[in-house]
């Protein structure tokens, strides 16, 4: 029996979990950007600006998972 995957901690961890959970077309929609990808960059910057830093914030409400 395989061990469960570790909980995601970083934005890249959440992206990998989403990519593995979604079909290819849905993942492409969420992961893609248009034009200069300003929203993708803004989302990454917002994630890194969280009070908990770059790691998953253990103070988030229970059930907040990928």
C-alpha positions as CSV (number, residue, x, y, z in Angstrom):
1,X,0.0,0.0,0.0
2,X,1.4,3.4,-1.0
3,X,1.9,6.2,1.5
4,X,-0.4,9.2,1.0
5,X,1.2,12.1,-0.7
6,X,2.4,14.8,1.6
7,X,0.2,17.8,2.1
8,X,1.1,20.7,-0.3
9,X,3.0,23.6,1.3
10,X,4.0,25.9,-1.5
11,X,2.3,27.3,-4.5
12,X,4.2,24.9,-6.7
13,X,3.0,22.0,-4.5
14,X,-0.6,23.1,-5.0
15,X,-0.1,23.5,-8.7
16,X,1.3,20.0,-9.0
17,X,-1.6,18.6,-6.9
18,X,-4.1,20.4,-9.2
19,X,-2.3,19.2,-12.3
20,X,-2.5,15.6,-11.1
21,X,-6.2,15.9,-10.1
22,X,-7.6,17.6,-13.1
23,X,-8.0,16.4,-16.7
24,X,-5.6,18.0,-19.2
25,X,-8.0,20.5,-20.7
26,X,-9.1,21.8,-17.3
27,X,-5.5,22.1,-16.0
28,X,-4.6,24.0,-19.2
29,X,-7.4,26.5,-18.5
30,X,-6.4,27.1,-14.9
31,X,-2.7,27.1,-15.5
32,X,-2.7,29.2,-18.7
33,X,-2.5,32.9,-19.0
34,X,-3.3,35.4,-21.7
35,X,-1.2,38.2,-23.0
36,X,1.5,39.1,-20.6
37,X,0.1,36.7,-17.9
38,X,-0.2,39.6,-15.5
39,X,-2.9,37.8,-13.4
40,X,-0.7,34.7,-13.1
41,X,2.2,36.9,-11.8
42,X,-0.1,38.8,-9.5
43,X,-1.5,35.6,-8.0
44,X,2.0,34.3,-7.3
45,X,3.0,37.6,-5.7
46,X,-0.2,37.6,-3.6
47,X,0.6,34.0,-2.4
48,X,4.1,35.0,-1.4
49,X,2.8,38.1,0.5
50,X,0.7,36.0,2.8
51,X,1.6,36.6,6.5
52,X,2.7,33.0,6.7
53,X,5.3,33.5,4.0
54,X,5.7,31.1,1.1
55,X,4.8,27.9,3.1
56,X,1.2,26.7,3.6
57,X,-0.4,28.7,6.4
58,X,-1.4,26.3,9.2
59,X,-3.7,29.0,10.5
60,X,-6.1,28.7,7.6
61,X,-9.5,27.2,8.3
62,X,-9.6,23.4,8.5
63,X,-10.6,21.9,5.1
64,X,-8.6,24.4,3.1
65,X,-6.8,21.9,0.9
66,X,-5.9,21.4,-2.8
